Amino acid sequence: IKYSSDGATWTDVTVGDINMNDICWSESLGIFLVVGYASATVYRSSNGTNWSSSTADHSSNAVCWAEALGLFVAAGISEDINYSSDGINWDSTPITGYNIQSITFSESLERFVAITFGDTDNVLYSDDGLNWTALTVDVGTGDLGGVTFSEELGMFVIVGNVAQNNVYYSFDGENWTPVPIPGGGGLTGVCYGPERG
């Protein structure tokens, strides 16, 4: 794990022996949470330098905090959703047939959106983190790579390494509009910076 107070100078911290894959922050709990690819170990820290571990029910490679629900949701290739209110004690619920690539949460809509591997049933949404609905966003062939939500724009955005070379946006997580991008696809992540508009 690397941490920085200015984004320019970074310091390494050795944490466990898993391949770190995703991180999120809980404002109300004041902790970072990290999950690793194909591992059930979850690491938490209040300062980014000192880390403690706990074990979820199933492996995860994506994690998200929902402030409105007071809930962490973590998932991966195990076809299960792990959830926790404190990042220490975990429960799970099955989502049979779906392997999660990335998760985001809209505080204003109080809705999770997750993307899966594959080109069918490749988007899931949930209003409680436990019960999920699948839909297909037509990407041609390929995998979606990342999803985010902008509170300022009220918009979900997903990207991926897909045949149609599009970015997709949605105002509700259910209805998606493609936007062609120049230069092809190959995108694996996306985020929004409100200061940059």
Salt bridges, closest charged atoms under 4 A:
ASP12 OD1 - LYS2 NZ 2.41
ASP80 OD2 - HIS58 ND1 3.54
ASP127 OD1 - ARG111 NE 2.78
GLU174 OE2 - ARG111 NH1 2.73
